[in-house]
Amino acid sequence: MSYAGFWKRFAAAIIDCIVTTIGGFIIGFVFGFIMAVSVTNDPQILRGMGNILGIILGWIYFAAMESSPMQGTLGKMALGIKVTDMEGNRISFGKATGRHFGKIISALLLGIGFLMVAFTRKKQGLHDIMARCLVVNK
């Protein structure tokens, strides 16, 4: 198994950031318009609902794509990498969910959880280790 390195994963994350930002903007605009027209135009409520929607959309995007037969997000597919379990098999939606929310811990530790990819033998970040996952080259 050939493990995907830090810079390849970083580039995939940049692509995913662009994809989720564009998708989030479009969905948020539609959702905000519907909320403002039909329910409320209170900015605090709209902002709060937008934040909740953003969290849900990010979770669904990453967990659904990484647990799908493609085994990766659009960024990972573009870079020729995929997410697997420790034996190289496709991961479940539950495992992908744990991996996704584990990224919060990786980020809260001043990004050290992500930097671990550059220094661990199997190129795993903290979130990969916690979810017992690998990111490998196809």
NORCOR-V724525 format. One record per residue. N is the residue number from 1. RES is the residue in one letter. SS is DSSP state (H for helix, E for strand, L for the rest). PHI is phi in whole degrees, 0 to 359 (NA if undefined). BURIAL is + if it has 9 or more other ideal C-beta (glycine too) atoms within 8 Angstrom, else -. Layout:
((N & RES & SS & PHI & BURIAL) (N & RES & SS & PHI & BURIAL))
This chain:
((1 & M & L & NA & -) (2 & S & L & 257 & -) (3 & Y & E & 280 & +) (4 & A & L & 283 & +) (5 & G & L & 278 & +) (6 & F & H & 302 & +) (7 & W & H & 292 & -) (8 & K & H & 294 & +) (9 & R & H & 292 & +) (10 & F & H & 297 & -) (11 & A & H & 297 & +) (12 & A & H & 297 & +) (13 & A & H & 294 & +) (14 & I & H & 296 & +) (15 & I & H & 300 & +) (16 & D & H & 296 & +) (17 & C & H & 296 & -) (18 & I & H & 296 & -) (19 & V & H & 299 & +) (20 & T & H & 290 & +) (21 & T & H & 293 & -) (22 & I & H & 296 & -) (23 & G & H & 299 & +) (24 & G & H & 295 & +) (25 & F & H & 297 & -) (26 & I & H & 296 & -) (27 & I & H & 294 & +) (28 & G & H & 296 & +) (29 & F & H & 296 & -) (30 & V & H & 297 & -) (31 & F & H & 298 & +) (32 & G & H & 298 & +) (33 & F & H & 296 & -) (34 & I & H & 297 & +) (35 & M & H & 297 & +) (36 & A & H & 293 & +) (37 & V & H & 282 & -) (38 & S & H & 255 & -) (39 & V & L & 244 & -) (40 & T & L & 205 & -) (41 & N & L & 236 & -) (42 & D & L & 291 & -) (43 & P & H & 301 & -) (44 & Q & H & 293 & -) (45 & I & H & 293 & +) (46 & L & H & 298 & +) (47 & R & H & 296 & -) (48 & G & H & 297 & -) (49 & M & H & 295 & +) (50 & G & H & 296 & +) (51 & N & H & 296 & -) (52 & I & H & 297 & -) (53 & L & H & 299 & +) (54 & G & H & 298 & +) (55 & I & H & 297 & -) (56 & I & H & 295 & -) (57 & L & H & 297 & +) (58 & G & H & 299 & +) (59 & W & H & 300 & +) (60 & I & H & 297 & -) (61 & Y & H & 303 & +) (62 & F & H & 291 & +) (63 & A & H & 293 & +) (64 & A & H & 292 & +) (65 & M & H & 291 & +) (66 & E & H & 286 & +) (67 & S & H & 262 & +) (68 & S & L & 282 & -) (69 & P & L & 301 & -) (70 & M & L & 284 & -) (71 & Q & L & 61 & +) (72 & G & L & 188 & +) (73 & T & L & 286 & +) (74 & L & H & 300 & +) (75 & G & H & 296 & +) (76 & K & H & 295 & +) (77 & M & H & 297 & +) (78 & A & H & 297 & -) (79 & L & H & 263 & +) (80 & G & L & 73 & -) (81 & I & E & 233 & +) (82 & K & E & 212 & +) (83 & V & E & 260 & +) (84 & T & E & 225 & +) (85 & D & E & 279 & +) (86 & M & L & 292 & -) (87 & E & L & 260 & -) (88 & G & L & 92 & -) (89 & N & L & 268 & -) (90 & R & L & 298 & -) (91 & I & L & 267 & +) (92 & S & L & 280 & -) (93 & F & H & 299 & -) (94 & G & H & 297 & -) (95 & K & H & 293 & +) (96 & A & H & 295 & +) (97 & T & H & 295 & +) (98 & G & H & 299 & +) (99 & R & H & 296 & +) (100 & H & H & 299 & +) (101 & F & H & 286 & -) (102 & G & H & 295 & +) (103 & K & H & 297 & +) (104 & I & H & 297 & -) (105 & I & H & 294 & +) (106 & S & H & 303 & +) (107 & A & H & 286 & +) (108 & L & H & 296 & -) (109 & L & L & 272 & +) (110 & L & L & 59 & -) (111 & G & L & 81 & -) (112 & I & H & 299 & +) (113 & G & H & 300 & +) (114 & F & H & 278 & +) (115 & L & H & 296 & +) (116 & M & H & 304 & +) (117 & V & H & 304 & +) (118 & A & H & 288 & -) (119 & F & L & 240 & -) (120 & T & L & 267 & -) (121 & R & L & 301 & -) (122 & K & L & 262 & -) (123 & K & L & 57 & +) (124 & Q & L & 259 & +) (125 & G & L & 276 & +) (126 & L & H & 303 & +) (127 & H & H & 296 & +) (128 & D & H & 291 & +) (129 & I & H & 296 & +) (130 & M & H & 297 & +) (131 & A & H & 270 & +) (132 & R & L & 55 & -) (133 & C & E & 232 & +) (134 & L & E & 232 & +) (135 & V & E & 242 & +) (136 & V & E & 236 & +) (137 & N & E & 284 & -) (138 & K & L & 288 & -))
